Amino acid sequence: MDISRHSLTVALLTMLERIGQRFERLVRQYMPDPFLLALILTFVTFALALIFTKSTLTELIHQWFGDEKKGFWALLPFAMQMVLIVVTGEAVAASPLIHAGIKKLAGVPKTAFGAVAFVSFIAILFGWLHWGFGLIGAALLARETSAQARASGLKLHYPLMGAAAYTALLIWHAGLSGSAPLLVNTKDHFLAAEIGQVPLSQTIFDPMNFVACGILLCVVPFLLAATSPKENIEEISPERLAEMQPIEVVPDRSTLAGRMDASPLTLWMIVVLGATFLYGHFSTKGADLNPNIVNFLFLMLGLALHRSPVAYMKAISQSVRGTAGIVLQFPFYGGIMGIMKDSGLNHELANVIIHFASARTLPFFAYVSSAFSKLFVPSGGGEWAVEGPVMLAAAKNLGAPYGKTIMAVAYGNMVGNMFQPFWALPLLGIMGLSARQIMGYCLVVFCFAFPLLGMVLLIFS
C-alpha cells in the first residue's frame, strides 16, 4: 500500500513538472513582449468595435484618445501610483533593518519545493489582505529567498519564484482590497440607484468566497512547487544580487551642505507629520488601504528607515529603473478601455455570453465574460466600471443574486491575472524578470483555478 502511494505521488509530481516545462517552453516561444501585447490588443479592440458596434473608425480613434478622464491618458494617475508602489516598496526593502528582516524570513524554507510553496502561500495570504502589500512583499521575499538559495548551493528556479510571488494577485479581488465588493458596499456607488448597497456579507464574507479562497490558498502553492524543474534551472543572476545590497551612503561631512545631506533631522520631521496623518486616517476610516495610502505608508516608512535624505534618494534612484513597462503600457490600456466603454463594445460582448444565462447560471457566465474581458481591461476597478453595469442589469432582470454576480466578475478579473501579465509589471521590475519567464507557470495555475472557481459559482448559486 505504501509503495503504491509513493509511486502514485512520484508519478503525479513528474507529470506536473513536465506540464510546467511544456507551458514554460510554449510561452517563451510564442508569447509576445507585454508592450507588443498591448499594441496587438489595441488593434484587436479596434477590429471588434468595427464589427460589433455602430462606431466608425474616426469615432473609435477619438474614443481611443479620449480626454483627461477617459481614453489614452485616463490611467496616468493610476500609472504614477503603480510606479510609486514599486520604487517606495523596493526602497523600504533596501534599508538595513528591513533587509535583515526579509533575510530572516527568507531563510525559513530549506528545499526548492519548500521555497516555492512558502513564497506562494505568503503571497496569496497577503494578497487577500491587500493586493499592494501582497505583490510587492512577495516579490521582495522571492528575490531574497532566491539569493539565499544561491549562496547556500540550493538550486532554485528564479522564474518559478517570480510566478509564486505573482500568485498574490490570484485571489486579491476576493479579498479585503477587492475593488468591486468594496465599491458596492458604499451608499453612493455609481450603481446604487439600481441595486442599492450590497453588504460585504454577500460578497467577501460570503461562505462561497471563503471556500474558493481556502482551496486556492491550500492547493496552489503545492501545485506550483510541483512544477519545479530538475534541469535547466535559472538561478538569480549575479547582477541582481549586486543590486540587492542594502543602501549605504557615506556623505561628505566637511561642508555645511554635506552635513545637511547626512542629517536625518528633516526626514524625522516629515515622518512625524506623516505618522500623524496616518494615525488620524486609520482611526476614522479603519483599514482603508487605497493605493494613495499604501504609497504614503511606504514613503514614510522608507524615510524613517534610511539614515539620510541622500541615502533614501539613492535607494529610489536604484529602484526606479524597473518601472519602464508601467510608464509605457498604461496609456495603451487606457485607450483600450476608452473604446470598450464609449463604443458599447463591452455591452455587445457581454450580451453574447449572458444571452444563454438563467438566474442560477448568470454568475458563471458573468465569470467567463469577466475572464475574457481581462485581456482588454486588466485593471480591477476599470473592468468593474465596464462589466459591472451590464452584469448587474442582467442579474436584476433574471432575479440572480447580486452578491454572487459581483463576486463572479471579481473572480474572472483576478484569475485572469494568470494569463494577462499587466499586473506583473511591478513584480518584474523588482525581480528583474521578463513576463515570458513567469507566465508559463502562471498558466498552470490558471488551468487549475479557472475551472475550480467556475464550479464553486455553479455549486453555490
Backbone hydrogen bonds, N-H to C=O, Kabsch-Sander energy under -0.5 kcal/mol:
donor,donor_aa,acceptor,acceptor_aa,energy
5,R,1,M,-2.3
6,H,2,D,-2.5
7,S,3,I,-2.6
8,L,4,S,-2.4
9,T,5,R,-2.4
10,V,6,H,-2.6
11,A,7,S,-2.5
12,L,8,L,-2.3
13,L,9,T,-2.6
14,T,10,V,-2.5
15,M,11,A,-2.3
16,L,12,L,-2.4
17,E,13,L,-2.3
18,R,14,T,-2.3
19,I,15,M,-2.4
20,G,16,L,-2.6
21,Q,17,E,-2.2
22,R,18,R,-2.3
23,F,19,I,-2.5
24,E,20,G,-2.3
25,R,21,Q,-2.5
26,L,22,R,-2.4
27,V,23,F,-2.5
28,R,24,E,-2.5
29,Q,25,R,-1.9
30,Y,26,L,-2.1
31,M,27,V,-2.4
37,L,33,D,-2.7
38,A,34,P,-1.9
39,L,35,F,-1.8
40,I,36,L,-2.8
41,L,37,L,-2.7
42,T,38,A,-1.5
43,F,39,L,-1.8
44,V,40,I,-2.4
45,T,41,L,-2.4
46,F,42,T,-2.1
47,A,43,F,-2.4
48,L,44,V,-2.7
49,A,45,T,-2.4
50,L,46,F,-2.1
51,I,47,A,-1.8
52,F,48,L,-3.0
53,T,49,A,-1.7
60,L,56,T,-2.5
61,I,57,L,-2.2
62,H,58,T,-1.9
63,Q,59,E,-2.4
64,W,60,L,-2.5
65,F,61,I,-2.1
66,G,62,H,-3.3
67,D,70,K,-2.3
71,G,334,G,-0.5
72,F,64,W,-1.3
73,W,65,F,-0.7
74,A,71,G,-1.9
76,L,73,W,-1.4
79,A,75,L,-3.2
80,M,76,L,-2.3
81,Q,77,P,-1.8
82,M,78,F,-2.1
83,V,79,A,-2.4
84,L,80,M,-2.3
85,I,81,Q,-2.1
86,V,82,M,-1.8
87,V,83,V,-2.6
88,T,84,L,-2.6
89,G,85,I,-1.4
90,E,86,V,-2.5
91,A,87,V,-1.9
92,V,88,T,-1.8
93,A,89,G,-1.8
94,A,90,E,-1.5
95,S,91,A,-0.5
95,S,92,V,-1.3
99,H,95,S,-2.6
100,A,96,P,-1.8
101,G,97,L,-1.8
102,I,98,I,-2.8
103,K,99,H,-2.0
104,K,100,A,-1.7
105,L,101,G,-2.1
106,A,102,I,-2.7
107,G,103,K,-0.8
107,G,104,K,-0.6
108,V,105,L,-1.6
115,A,111,T,-2.4
116,V,112,A,-2.0
117,A,113,F,-2.2
118,F,114,G,-2.6
119,V,115,A,-2.3
120,S,116,V,-2.3
121,F,117,A,-2.5
122,I,118,F,-2.4
123,A,119,V,-2.6
124,I,120,S,-2.8
125,L,121,F,-2.4
126,F,122,I,-2.7
127,G,123,A,-2.3
128,W,124,I,-1.9
129,L,125,L,-1.2
130,H,126,F,-3.0
134,G,126,F,-0.6
134,G,130,H,-2.7
135,L,131,W,-2.7
136,I,132,G,-2.2
137,G,133,F,-2.4
138,A,134,G,-2.2
139,A,135,L,-1.9
140,L,136,I,-2.3
141,L,137,G,-2.3
142,A,138,A,-2.9
143,R,139,A,-2.1
144,E,140,L,-2.2
145,T,141,L,-2.8
146,S,142,A,-2.1
147,A,143,R,-1.9
148,Q,144,E,-2.5
149,A,145,T,-2.1
150,R,146,S,-2.1
151,A,147,A,-2.1
152,S,148,Q,-1.8
153,G,149,A,-0.6
153,G,150,R,-0.9
154,L,149,A,-2.4
155,K,153,G,-0.5
156,L,154,L,-0.7
158,Y,156,L,-0.8
158,Y,234,E,-3.6
161,M,157,H,-1.5
162,G,158,Y,-1.9
163,A,159,P,-2.0
164,A,160,L,-2.4
165,A,161,M,-2.2
166,Y,162,G,-1.9
167,T,163,A,-0.9
167,T,164,A,-0.6
168,A,165,A,-1.5
169,L,166,Y,-2.1
170,L,167,T,-1.8
174,A,171,I,-1.2
175,G,172,W,-1.9
176,L,128,W,-2.5
177,S,172,W,-0.5
178,G,175,G,-1.6
182,L,178,G,-1.6
183,L,179,S,-2.3
184,V,180,A,-2.3
186,T,183,L,-1.8
189,H,186,T,-0.9
192,A,189,H,-2.1
194,E,191,L,-1.0
195,I,191,L,-2.2
196,G,191,L,-0.5
196,G,192,A,-1.9
198,V,184,V,-2.7
202,Q,199,P,-1.8
203,T,200,L,-1.2
205,F,200,L,-2.6
206,D,203,T,-1.3
209,N,206,D,-0.9
210,F,206,D,-1.6
211,V,207,P,-2.2
212,A,208,M,-2.4
213,C,209,N,-2.7
214,G,210,F,-2.3
215,I,211,V,-2.2
216,L,212,A,-2.0
217,L,213,C,-2.6
218,C,214,G,-1.9
219,V,215,I,-2.2
220,V,216,L,-1.8
223,L,219,V,-2.3
224,L,220,V,-2.8
225,A,221,P,-2.1
226,A,222,F,-1.8
227,T,224,L,-1.6
228,S,225,A,-1.5
235,E,233,I,-0.8
241,L,237,S,-1.9
242,A,238,P,-2.1
243,E,239,E,-1.4
244,M,240,R,-0.7
244,M,241,L,-0.7
245,Q,242,A,-0.9
247,I,94,A,-1.7
248,E,246,P,-0.6
249,V,247,I,-0.5
253,R,251,P,-0.8
259,R,255,T,-2.3
260,M,256,L,-2.3
261,D,257,A,-2.3
262,A,258,G,-1.7
263,S,259,R,-0.9
263,S,260,M,-0.5
268,W,264,P,-2.6
269,M,265,L,-2.2
270,I,266,T,-2.1
271,V,267,L,-2.6
272,V,268,W,-2.2
273,L,269,M,-1.7
274,G,270,I,-2.7
275,A,271,V,-3.0
276,T,272,V,-2.0
277,F,273,L,-1.9
278,L,274,G,-2.6
279,Y,275,A,-2.4
280,G,276,T,-1.9
281,H,277,F,-2.7
282,F,278,L,-2.7
283,S,279,Y,-1.8
284,T,280,G,-1.6
285,K,281,H,-2.7
286,G,282,F,-1.1
288,D,286,G,-2.2
289,L,287,A,-1.1
290,N,288,D,-0.5
293,I,290,N,-0.5
294,V,290,N,-2.5
295,N,291,P,-2.6
296,F,292,N,-2.3
297,L,293,I,-2.7
298,F,294,V,-2.6
299,L,295,N,-2.7
300,M,296,F,-2.7
301,L,297,L,-2.4
302,G,298,F,-2.7
303,L,299,L,-2.3
304,A,300,M,-2.2
305,L,301,L,-1.8
306,H,302,G,-1.7
310,V,261,D,-1.1
312,Y,308,S,-2.0
313,M,309,P,-2.3
314,K,310,V,-2.1
315,A,311,A,-1.8
316,I,312,Y,-2.3
317,S,313,M,-2.5
318,Q,314,K,-1.8
319,S,315,A,-1.8
320,V,316,I,-2.0
321,R,318,Q,-0.5
322,G,319,S,-1.5
323,T,320,V,-1.5
324,A,321,R,-0.6
327,V,323,T,-2.1
328,L,324,A,-2.2
329,Q,325,G,-2.2
330,F,326,I,-1.8
332,F,329,Q,-0.6
333,Y,329,Q,-1.7
334,G,330,F,-2.1
335,G,331,P,-2.0
336,I,332,F,-2.0
337,M,333,Y,-2.3
338,G,334,G,-1.9
339,I,335,G,-2.0
340,M,336,I,-2.6
341,K,337,M,-2.3
342,D,338,G,-2.4
343,S,339,I,-2.1
345,L,339,I,-0.6
346,N,340,M,-2.2
348,E,344,G,-1.9
349,L,345,L,-2.6
350,A,346,N,-2.1
351,N,347,H,-2.6
352,V,348,E,-1.4
353,I,349,L,-1.1
354,I,350,A,-2.7
355,H,351,N,-1.2
356,F,353,I,-1.4
357,A,354,I,-1.6
362,L,358,S,-1.9
365,F,361,T,-2.2
366,A,362,L,-3.1
367,Y,363,P,-2.0
368,V,364,F,-2.1
369,S,365,F,-2.4
370,S,366,A,-2.4
371,A,367,Y,-2.3
372,F,368,V,-2.0
373,S,369,S,-2.5
374,K,370,S,-1.3
375,L,372,F,-1.3
376,F,373,S,-1.1
377,V,373,S,-2.8
383,E,379,S,-2.9
384,W,380,G,-1.9
385,A,381,G,-1.8
386,V,382,G,-1.4
387,E,383,E,-3.7
388,G,384,W,-2.1
391,M,387,E,-2.4
392,L,388,G,-2.6
393,A,389,P,-1.7
394,A,390,V,-1.8
395,A,391,M,-2.3
396,K,392,L,-2.2
397,N,393,A,-2.0
398,L,394,A,-2.5
399,G,395,A,-1.6
400,A,395,A,-1.6
405,T,401,P,-1.8
406,I,402,Y,-2.8
407,M,403,G,-2.3
408,A,404,K,-1.8
409,V,405,T,-1.9
410,A,406,I,-2.1
411,Y,407,M,-3.0
412,G,408,A,-2.3
413,N,409,V,-2.0
414,M,410,A,-2.4
415,V,411,Y,-2.7
416,G,412,G,-1.3
417,N,414,M,-1.1
418,M,415,V,-1.7
419,F,416,G,-1.8
420,Q,416,G,-1.9
423,W,420,Q,-0.6
424,A,421,P,-1.4
425,L,421,P,-0.5
425,L,422,F,-1.3
428,L,424,A,-3.3
429,G,425,L,-2.2
430,I,426,P,-1.8
431,M,427,L,-2.7
432,G,428,L,-1.7
433,L,428,L,-1.2
437,Q,434,S,-0.8
438,I,434,S,-0.8
438,I,435,A,-0.8
439,M,435,A,-2.4
440,G,436,R,-0.5
441,Y,438,I,-0.6
442,C,438,I,-1.7
443,L,439,M,-2.0
444,V,440,G,-1.0
445,V,441,Y,-1.5
446,F,442,C,-2.4
447,C,443,L,-2.4
448,F,444,V,-1.0
448,F,445,V,-0.6
449,A,445,V,-3.3
450,F,446,F,-2.8
452,L,448,F,-1.3
453,L,449,A,-2.7
454,G,450,F,-1.8
455,M,451,P,-2.5
456,V,452,L,-2.3
457,L,453,L,-2.2
458,L,454,G,-1.9
459,I,455,M,-2.5
460,F,456,V,-2.3
461,S,457,L,-1.2
